[in-house]
Amino acid sequence: MDNSNKAIYFFAIFAGSIVGGYVPTLFGAGIFSLWDIVGSTLGAFIFLYLAYKFLV
């Protein structure tokens, strides 16, 4: 893995955690709720998976 792919993976994790953490607030969850943590984790994994599939 070279540094350019590593940067893309880190950006995918960052963007996925932000998007995944924001989605539960659209459904009425609090900003610092457990669902935000779960959504942030799932979003990071989903975006990382998509970045991996896109690059490989």
Backbone as XML, in Angstrom:
<?xml version="1.0"?>
<chain id="A" units="angstrom">
  <residue number="1" name="MET">
    <atom name="N" x="0.857" y="-1.173" z="0.000"/>
    <atom name="CA" x="0.000" y="0.000" z="0.000"/>
    <atom name="C" x="0.899" y="1.231" z="0.000"/>
  </residue>
  <residue number="2" name="ASP">
    <atom name="N" x="0.700" y="2.077" z="-0.983"/>
    <atom name="CA" x="1.504" y="3.295" z="-1.009"/>
    <atom name="C" x="0.789" y="4.422" z="-0.265"/>
  </residue>
  <residue number="3" name="ASN">
    <atom name="N" x="1.473" y="5.539" z="-0.146"/>
    <atom name="CA" x="0.950" y="6.635" z="0.681"/>
    <atom name="C" x="-0.294" y="7.277" z="0.095"/>
  </residue>
  <residue number="4" name="SER">
    <atom name="N" x="-0.444" y="7.286" z="-1.230"/>
    <atom name="CA" x="-1.636" y="7.910" z="-1.808"/>
    <atom name="C" x="-2.887" y="7.101" z="-1.477"/>
  </residue>
  <residue number="5" name="ASN">
    <atom name="N" x="-2.792" y="5.765" z="-1.518"/>
    <atom name="CA" x="-3.943" y="4.947" z="-1.125"/>
    <atom name="C" x="-4.234" y="5.076" z="0.357"/>
  </residue>
  <residue number="6" name="LYS">
    <atom name="N" x="-3.198" y="5.186" z="1.156"/>
    <atom name="CA" x="-3.401" y="5.330" z="2.594"/>
    <atom name="C" x="-4.143" y="6.631" z="2.906"/>
  </residue>
  <residue number="7" name="ALA">
    <atom name="N" x="-3.818" y="7.698" z="2.202"/>
    <atom name="CA" x="-4.502" y="8.971" z="2.410"/>
    <atom name="C" x="-5.965" y="8.877" z="2.008"/>
  </residue>
  <residue number="8" name="ILE">
    <atom name="N" x="-6.239" y="8.153" z="0.937"/>
    <atom name="CA" x="-7.632" y="7.983" z="0.506"/>
    <atom name="C" x="-8.412" y="7.176" z="1.539"/>
  </residue>
  <residue number="9" name="TYR">
    <atom name="N" x="-7.782" y="6.141" z="2.095"/>
    <atom name="CA" x="-8.454" y="5.348" z="3.124"/>
    <atom name="C" x="-8.731" y="6.175" z="4.377"/>
  </residue>
  <residue number="10" name="PHE">
    <atom name="N" x="-7.775" y="6.988" z="4.791"/>
    <atom name="CA" x="-7.996" y="7.835" z="5.962"/>
    <atom name="C" x="-9.097" y="8.861" z="5.706"/>
  </residue>
  <residue number="11" name="PHE">
    <atom name="N" x="-9.128" y="9.423" z="4.504"/>
    <atom name="CA" x="-10.191" y="10.365" z="4.177"/>
    <atom name="C" x="-11.545" y="9.674" z="4.155"/>
  </residue>
  <residue number="12" name="ALA">
    <atom name="N" x="-11.599" y="8.434" z="3.644"/>
    <atom name="CA" x="-12.855" y="7.689" z="3.618"/>
    <atom name="C" x="-13.347" y="7.409" z="5.039"/>
  </residue>
  <residue number="13" name="ILE">
    <atom name="N" x="-12.435" y="7.054" z="5.934"/>
    <atom name="CA" x="-12.818" y="6.824" z="7.331"/>
    <atom name="C" x="-13.330" y="8.116" z="7.958"/>
  </residue>
  <residue number="14" name="PHE">
    <atom name="N" x="-12.640" y="9.220" z="7.703"/>
    <atom name="CA" x="-13.035" y="10.513" z="8.263"/>
    <atom name="C" x="-14.418" y="10.927" z="7.748"/>
  </residue>
  <residue number="15" name="ALA">
    <atom name="N" x="-14.601" y="10.871" z="6.429"/>
    <atom name="CA" x="-15.879" y="11.285" z="5.844"/>
    <atom name="C" x="-17.007" y="10.349" z="6.271"/>
  </residue>
  <residue number="16" name="GLY">
    <atom name="N" x="-16.728" y="9.062" z="6.326"/>
    <atom name="CA" x="-17.756" y="8.109" z="6.730"/>
    <atom name="C" x="-18.182" y="8.282" z="8.165"/>
  </residue>
  <residue number="17" name="SER">
    <atom name="N" x="-17.226" y="8.606" z="9.029"/>
    <atom name="CA" x="-17.599" y="8.800" z="10.426"/>
    <atom name="C" x="-18.419" y="10.071" z="10.605"/>
  </residue>
  <residue number="18" name="ILE">
    <atom name="N" x="-18.145" y="11.084" z="9.814"/>
    <atom name="CA" x="-18.948" y="12.313" z="9.918"/>
    <atom name="C" x="-20.355" y="12.081" z="9.372"/>
  </residue>
  <residue number="19" name="VAL">
    <atom name="N" x="-20.444" y="11.471" z="8.213"/>
    <atom name="CA" x="-21.761" y="11.210" z="7.623"/>
    <atom name="C" x="-22.553" y="10.232" z="8.490"/>
  </residue>
  <residue number="20" name="GLY">
    <atom name="N" x="-21.906" y="9.163" z="8.917"/>
    <atom name="CA" x="-22.589" y="8.168" z="9.743"/>
    <atom name="C" x="-22.995" y="8.701" z="11.097"/>
  </residue>
  <residue number="21" name="GLY">
    <atom name="N" x="-22.243" y="9.641" z="11.629"/>
    <atom name="CA" x="-22.607" y="10.238" z="12.903"/>
    <atom name="C" x="-23.733" y="11.245" z="12.786"/>
  </residue>
  <residue number="22" name="TYR">
    <atom name="N" x="-23.902" y="11.811" z="11.587"/>
    <atom name="CA" x="-24.947" y="12.817" z="11.406"/>
    <atom name="C" x="-26.300" y="12.197" z="11.056"/>
  </residue>
  <residue number="23" name="VAL">
    <atom name="N" x="-26.290" y="11.051" z="10.425"/>
    <atom name="CA" x="-27.544" y="10.433" z="9.979"/>
    <atom name="C" x="-28.535" y="10.197" z="11.126"/>
  </residue>
  <residue number="24" name="PRO">
    <atom name="N" x="-28.128" y="9.687" z="12.298"/>
    <atom name="CA" x="-29.113" y="9.497" z="13.370"/>
    <atom name="C" x="-29.761" y="10.804" z="13.855"/>
  </residue>
  <residue number="25" name="THR">
    <atom name="N" x="-29.073" y="11.927" z="13.720"/>
    <atom name="CA" x="-29.695" y="13.188" z="14.130"/>
    <atom name="C" x="-30.832" y="13.580" z="13.197"/>
  </residue>
  <residue number="26" name="LEU">
    <atom name="N" x="-30.800" y="13.077" z="11.978"/>
    <atom name="CA" x="-31.903" y="13.346" z="11.058"/>
    <atom name="C" x="-33.178" y="12.631" z="11.487"/>
  </residue>
  <residue number="27" name="PHE">
    <atom name="N" x="-33.028" y="11.570" z="12.273"/>
    <atom name="CA" x="-34.170" y="10.808" z="12.747"/>
    <atom name="C" x="-34.528" y="11.135" z="14.190"/>
  </residue>
  <residue number="28" name="GLY">
    <atom name="N" x="-33.967" y="12.197" z="14.738"/>
    <atom name="CA" x="-34.368" y="12.664" z="16.050"/>
    <atom name="C" x="-33.473" y="12.253" z="17.204"/>
  </residue>
  <residue number="29" name="ALA">
    <atom name="N" x="-32.380" y="11.565" z="16.950"/>
    <atom name="CA" x="-31.475" y="11.189" z="18.036"/>
    <atom name="C" x="-30.678" y="12.417" z="18.476"/>
  </residue>
  <residue number="30" name="GLY">
    <atom name="N" x="-30.205" y="12.406" z="19.697"/>
    <atom name="CA" x="-29.405" y="13.503" z="20.194"/>
    <atom name="C" x="-28.039" y="13.549" z="19.531"/>
  </residue>
  <residue number="31" name="ILE">
    <atom name="N" x="-27.372" y="14.677" z="19.667"/>
    <atom name="CA" x="-26.085" y="14.854" z="19.005"/>
    <atom name="C" x="-25.032" y="13.917" z="19.586"/>
  </residue>
  <residue number="32" name="PHE">
    <atom name="N" x="-25.025" y="13.723" z="20.879"/>
    <atom name="CA" x="-24.032" y="12.861" z="21.518"/>
    <atom name="C" x="-24.673" y="11.594" z="22.072"/>
  </residue>
  <residue number="33" name="SER">
    <atom name="N" x="-25.521" y="10.962" z="21.282"/>
    <atom name="CA" x="-26.196" y="9.751" z="21.741"/>
    <atom name="C" x="-25.404" y="8.509" z="21.343"/>
  </residue>
  <residue number="34" name="LEU">
    <atom name="N" x="-25.838" y="7.387" z="21.843"/>
    <atom name="CA" x="-25.195" y="6.123" z="21.489"/>
    <atom name="C" x="-25.380" y="5.812" z="20.011"/>
  </residue>
  <residue number="35" name="TRP">
    <atom name="N" x="-26.504" y="6.210" z="19.435"/>
    <atom name="CA" x="-26.745" y="5.955" z="18.017"/>
    <atom name="C" x="-25.793" y="6.733" z="17.135"/>
  </residue>
  <residue number="36" name="ASP">
    <atom name="N" x="-25.361" y="7.899" z="17.579"/>
    <atom name="CA" x="-24.366" y="8.638" z="16.815"/>
    <atom name="C" x="-23.027" y="7.915" z="16.791"/>
  </residue>
  <residue number="37" name="ILE">
    <atom name="N" x="-22.674" y="7.300" z="17.892"/>
    <atom name="CA" x="-21.420" y="6.542" z="17.940"/>
    <atom name="C" x="-21.523" y="5.305" z="17.050"/>
  </residue>
  <residue number="38" name="VAL">
    <atom name="N" x="-22.655" y="4.625" z="17.119"/>
    <atom name="CA" x="-22.856" y="3.447" z="16.273"/>
    <atom name="C" x="-22.870" y="3.845" z="14.797"/>
  </residue>
  <residue number="39" name="GLY">
    <atom name="N" x="-23.579" y="4.917" z="14.481"/>
    <atom name="CA" x="-23.637" y="5.386" z="13.098"/>
    <atom name="C" x="-22.286" y="5.845" z="12.584"/>
  </residue>
  <residue number="40" name="SER">
    <atom name="N" x="-21.523" y="6.479" z="13.447"/>
    <atom name="CA" x="-20.188" y="6.923" z="13.067"/>
    <atom name="C" x="-19.284" y="5.739" z="12.778"/>
  </residue>
  <residue number="41" name="THR">
    <atom name="N" x="-19.371" y="4.710" z="13.596"/>
    <atom name="CA" x="-18.560" y="3.518" z="13.379"/>
    <atom name="C" x="-18.976" y="2.799" z="12.097"/>
  </residue>
  <residue number="42" name="LEU">
    <atom name="N" x="-20.272" y="2.625" z="11.907"/>
    <atom name="CA" x="-20.747" y="1.960" z="10.703"/>
    <atom name="C" x="-20.418" y="2.765" z="9.450"/>
  </residue>
  <residue number="43" name="GLY">
    <atom name="N" x="-20.564" y="4.068" z="9.526"/>
    <atom name="CA" x="-20.242" y="4.912" z="8.385"/>
    <atom name="C" x="-18.774" y="4.834" z="8.006"/>
  </residue>
  <residue number="44" name="ALA">
    <atom name="N" x="-17.910" y="4.779" z="9.007"/>
    <atom name="CA" x="-16.482" y="4.669" z="8.726"/>
    <atom name="C" x="-16.172" y="3.343" z="8.043"/>
  </residue>
  <residue number="45" name="PHE">
    <atom name="N" x="-16.766" y="2.250" z="8.528"/>
    <atom name="CA" x="-16.520" y="0.948" z="7.906"/>
    <atom name="C" x="-17.096" y="0.877" z="6.492"/>
  </residue>
  <residue number="46" name="ILE">
    <atom name="N" x="-18.273" y="1.429" z="6.290"/>
    <atom name="CA" x="-18.891" y="1.392" z="4.965"/>
    <atom name="C" x="-18.085" y="2.214" z="3.968"/>
  </residue>
  <residue number="47" name="PHE">
    <atom name="N" x="-17.672" y="3.413" z="4.358"/>
    <atom name="CA" x="-16.884" y="4.238" z="3.449"/>
    <atom name="C" x="-15.516" y="3.620" z="3.188"/>
  </residue>
  <residue number="48" name="LEU">
    <atom name="N" x="-14.924" y="2.988" z="4.196"/>
    <atom name="CA" x="-13.647" y="2.311" z="3.999"/>
    <atom name="C" x="-13.813" y="1.145" z="3.023"/>
  </residue>
  <residue number="49" name="TYR">
    <atom name="N" x="-14.871" y="0.397" z="3.167"/>
    <atom name="CA" x="-15.137" y="-0.713" z="2.254"/>
    <atom name="C" x="-15.333" y="-0.203" z="0.825"/>
  </residue>
  <residue number="50" name="LEU">
    <atom name="N" x="-16.090" y="0.869" z="0.666"/>
    <atom name="CA" x="-16.315" y="1.417" z="-0.672"/>
    <atom name="C" x="-15.028" y="1.951" z="-1.285"/>
  </residue>
  <residue number="51" name="ALA">
    <atom name="N" x="-14.197" y="2.588" z="-0.483"/>
    <atom name="CA" x="-12.920" y="3.079" z="-0.985"/>
    <atom name="C" x="-12.026" y="1.921" z="-1.392"/>
  </residue>
  <residue number="52" name="TYR">
    <atom name="N" x="-12.031" y="0.866" z="-0.610"/>
    <atom name="CA" x="-11.227" y="-0.311" z="-0.939"/>
    <atom name="C" x="-11.698" y="-0.942" z="-2.243"/>
  </residue>
  <residue number="53" name="LYS">
    <atom name="N" x="-13.011" y="-1.096" z="-2.397"/>
    <atom name="CA" x="-13.553" y="-1.689" z="-3.617"/>
    <atom name="C" x="-13.287" y="-0.797" z="-4.826"/>
  </residue>
  <residue number="54" name="PHE">
    <atom name="N" x="-13.306" y="0.502" z="-4.627"/>
    <atom name="CA" x="-13.069" y="1.423" z="-5.729"/>
    <atom name="C" x="-11.617" y="1.396" z="-6.178"/>
  </residue>
  <residue number="55" name="LEU">
    <atom name="N" x="-10.694" y="1.213" z="-5.235"/>
    <atom name="CA" x="-9.268" y="1.260" z="-5.563"/>
    <atom name="C" x="-8.712" y="-0.085" z="-6.013"/>
  </residue>
  <residue number="56" name="VAL">
    <atom name="N" x="-9.357" y="-1.166" z="-5.613"/>
    <atom name="CA" x="-8.809" y="-2.495" z="-5.966"/>
    <atom name="C" x="-9.505" y="-3.080" z="-7.153"/>
  </residue>
</chain>
